[in-house]
């Protein structure tokens, strides 16, 4: 069957790679997933009867991106197929089947055999979990073939130089592990402002990661490596005209840390900080320090169920005291919170009165990464991680970093 397939250069190199373990590492919107679905179909067409598997981080992503992408490519190739959405299974007439699985629960990757697999966004996982997922997928990839079985990876390099993908494909340089780069700009079908949105949303280090698919160091120098007292310092203080104030709050017995922000123009300014023994003490401190102000509190989401006290939850205590409480159902991923913080600092949209907030300023200057590549944590409270965390809850809630979305309908965008 002769079918003309429209592919970008990185997609074509990856799709027709003879390597058993090729990886296309690319920027957002570069067409990595499209490369993954098309490669899987090409491998299955090379030897009818060979089954395939497509993996993504969640079943929602499989349902919204992978399966529609496979259906679109199957239609473009003129292949007849049936979709069993409840089983996440696609059966292709004359070829075989494709099983779609999430690696939310990698221990459930069992009870089937395939010849070819594609693993989408593997580098969103920490190194240890990614290694476990890779092992489980490898165990399923055992259907006997005339040719060679393959496992391909399509991903953004989210973990940078600390991730499984960097170590497996870049650092070790093992035979058969070929890597292909796909910058965002290689996709001619993106909206005109897509790249500009990414540059505006992320700090310069992450912009390289998400635009060029670069393996960057995410632990260079310190966690908040863009903070500079001279650049981000201000003498702005809380004034009587500041009717509404915003408070980021971290719950710890004996050391509840709070940072107070006002919002001027486009950005927040940290103008005060204080420590309380427990949540009742937080309420008393706010009432004494900021009478007549409209208070919005952005607490640690664990306070919805936990408590620094013996009875009611921390969030209930704050709400019953008459404060507005803006709290998500669960805390954001630590890295998402850090990315939001660094984006604000990188674009100079966040200021800190270092005289009024000396602990916060010190925390932003000092917090580093531990041997596992995670932000340093301390057991004695209050500590530098508490000050970064409490202010980060507010930053992420009000100024989250969002990846621009490209619909499946954009030819190379999914």
C-alpha positions, -999 to +999 in steps of 0.1 A: +000+000+000+015+033-010+003+062+012+020+096+014+026+105+050+032+142+059+059+143+086+083+169+098+120+161+095+124+150+132+092+130+130+103+112+099+138+104+113+122+089+144+093+070+127+117+052+103+145+047+127+159+011+127+170+014+163+153-009+188+150+019+214+146+053+197+136+084+216+123+116+202+129+143+228+112+176+219+096+208+228+059+214+236+038+212+204+066+197+184+045+168+173+061+141+195+029+122+201+020+122+165+055+108+158+048+081+184+014+070+170+026+070+134+058+051+143+037+024+160+014+020+130+044+018+106+060-009+127+028-029+128+024-026+090+059-039+085+049-072+099+011-079+101+002-098+132+025-078+154+006-061+182+014-027+197+010-008+230+008+029+236+015+043+271+008+077+287+009+091+322-029+090+328-060+074+313-074+109+307-045+116+284-050+083+266-087+091+261-082+127+250-049+126+231-035+091+223-066+073+211-079+102+190-045+105+175-043+068+166-078+070+151-068+100+130-036+083+117-054+050+110-080+069+089-053+088+071-036+055+062-069+040+050-069+012+075-101-003+089-103-005+127-126-009+157-123+010+190-132-005+224-131+026+245-139+008+278-110-016+273-087+011+257-082-012+228-080-006+191-082-036+167-069-030+132-082-052+104-054-074+089-027-061+113-034-067+150-044-047+181-031-018+200-036-018+238-034+016+255-023+017+291-015+043+318+015+041+340-003+057+370-003+022+384+027+004+367+021-028+387-010-032+365+010-034+333+004-072+330-015-099+312-008-091+275+020-094+250+030-070+222+058-066+197+062-028+197+056-002+223+055+036+224+060+053+258+047+089+258+060+116+283+081+091+302+103+120+316+074+135+335+081+108+361+109+109+387+139+087+377+131+058+400+094+055+389+104+059+352+129+030+356+102+008+371+077+017+343+103+010+317+110-024+332+073-033+334+068-022+297+098-042+287+083-073+302+052-070+281+072-064+249+078-100+242+056-111+213+077-132+189+085-116+156+104-123+124+120-089+129+130-071+160+108-059+189+111-022+197+102+002+224+102+039+215+099+070+237+084+104+229+088+130+256+097+165+267+129+163+289+110+174+321+135+159+345+164+176+328+198+160+335+185+143+366+160+121+348+158+085+335+157+096+299+189+116+301+207+088+318+195+060+295+197+078+262+223+105+267+247+097+295+252+059+291+252+060+252+242+023+250+239+006+216+204+008+202+194+038+222+191+065+195+179+100+203+162+125+180+156+162+188+124+179+178+122+216+187+089+233+189+097+254+158+100+223+137+062+221+137+048+245+110+012+240+120+013+257+154-005+290+161+017+321+155+019+331+191+025+296+206+063+300+211+058+335+225+033+321+250+058+296+263+086+322+267+061+344+286+050+316+309+083+300+318+117+312+331+145+312+306+159+278+317+126+260+313+119+278+281+149+261+266+136+228+279+101+232+266+110+249+233+141+231+222+139+198+241+172+206+258+183+185+288+189+214+313+200+214+349+170+219+371+192+220+402+217+246+392+229+267+421+197+268+441+160+262+438+150+298+432+180+306+411+165+338+396+161+356+429+183+387+433+179+411+462+189+441+440+166+432+412+136+420+432+140+441+464+117+469+472+109+493+500+072+490+494+053+485+528+018+478+538-003+510+538-038+521+550-049+521+514-041+484+510-076+472+516-070+436+506-040+415+515-030+380+505-014+356+529+005+324+520+004+300+549+023+268+558+010+246+587+036+233+612+032+226+649+053+252+666+061+271+634+032+281+611+049+304+586+030+332+568+040+357+541+018+387+534+014+400+498-002+430+482-008+431+445+002+463+426-004+464+389+005+430+374+026+416+402+026+406+439+048+422+465+058+405+497+055+432+524+054+412+557+059+379+574+052+363+608+054+330+626+026+315+648+025+285+672-006+270+657-037+279+636-055+296+665-024+317+670-024+325+632-060+339+636-049+360+666-018+373+648-038+384+617-065+401+638-039+420+658-015+429+629-040+437+601-072+451+616-098+463+591-082+445+561-099+421+538-079+389+542-075+361+517-054+331+529-037+306+506-029+277+529-012+243+526-040+221+512-032+194+538-049+218+563-083+207+550-080+175+569-050+179+592-046+202+621-020+218+643-046+216+670-065+187+686-100+192+671-111+211+640-091+212+607-068+242+601-088+254+572-121+252+592-105+274+619-095+300+594-129+300+577-148+302+610-126+333+619-142+351+589-112+349+565-116+341+528-097+308+522-085+300+487-074+264+489-073+237+462-084+201+467-048+191+469-014+208+469+002+213+434+032+192+425+063+207+441+079+213+407+048+231+394+050+254+424+087+261+419+082+267+382+055+292+389+078+310+414+108+310+391+087+323+362+076+353+382+111+360+393+125+355+358+101+380+343+105+404+373+069+403+382+075+395+419+091+419+445+101+413+481+106+439+509+137+422+522+137+443+554+101+433+563+105+397+550+141+387+559+133+350+564+116+348+530+145+366+513+170+343+530+150+312+520+149+322+483+186+328+484+195+296+503+173+266+495+191+241+475+186+205+463+193+173+482+212+143+468+179+130+452+174+162+432+145+173+455+143+207+473+159+205+507+135+198+536+142+204+573+126+188+604+129+218+627+103+245+622+103+272+611+129+265+584+138+279+550+116+254+532+086+265+552+090+301+541+095+292+504+065+268+506+040+291+522+047+319+498+047+294+470+011+283+477+000+319+471+022+323+439+010+291+424-027+297+432-027+332+417+000+329+390+002+292+379+023+283+349+002+268+321+014+250+290-003+263+259-027+237+245-027+225+209-058+206+198-056+172+182-070+188+151-038+206+145-020+181+122+013+178+141+002+192+174-008+163+195 
